[in-house]
């Protein structure tokens, strides 16, 4: 029944023809989901230095530490996003998606 089913479904869309446009839309998604600005968040001491201070890091009760924790989370989100976006770009440029997933996102 494969042939009958194939007649019902439209052809697969294939890869995006406009790679730069697709990547731009991906960046727009990131901007919409990650409104934190690290420059605004890191106005006082660096969060890494603060976190290293023995016994002084307390994001549960110190607002500055909480803000720094949030900024570090935003940074990690951005780095993860960039890694995935780079993988998507390579797939859009014709690389094997399975190999990209294995190489870039192995657990």
QUILIN-V125659 format. One record per backbone hydrogen bond with DSSP energy under -0.5 kcal/mol. CO is the residue of the C=O (numbers start at 0). NH is the residue of the N-H. Records with the same first field share a line. If there is no record, write none. Layout:
# QUILIN-V125659
CO=NH ; NH
This chain:
# QUILIN-V125659
0=4
1=5
2=6
3=7
4=7 ; 8
16=18
17=21
18=22
19=23
20=24
21=25
22=26
23=27
24=28
25=29
26=30
27=31
28=32
29=32 ; 33
35=37
36=40
37=41
40=42
45=49
46=50
47=51
48=52
49=52
52=55 ; 56
55=57
57=60 ; 61
60=62
61=65
62=66
63=67
64=68
65=69
66=70
67=71
68=72
69=73
70=74
71=75
72=76
73=77
74=78
75=79
76=80
77=81
78=82
79=83
80=84
81=85
82=86
83=87
84=88
85=89
86=90
87=91
88=92
89=94
90=93
95=99
96=100
97=101
98=102
99=103
100=104
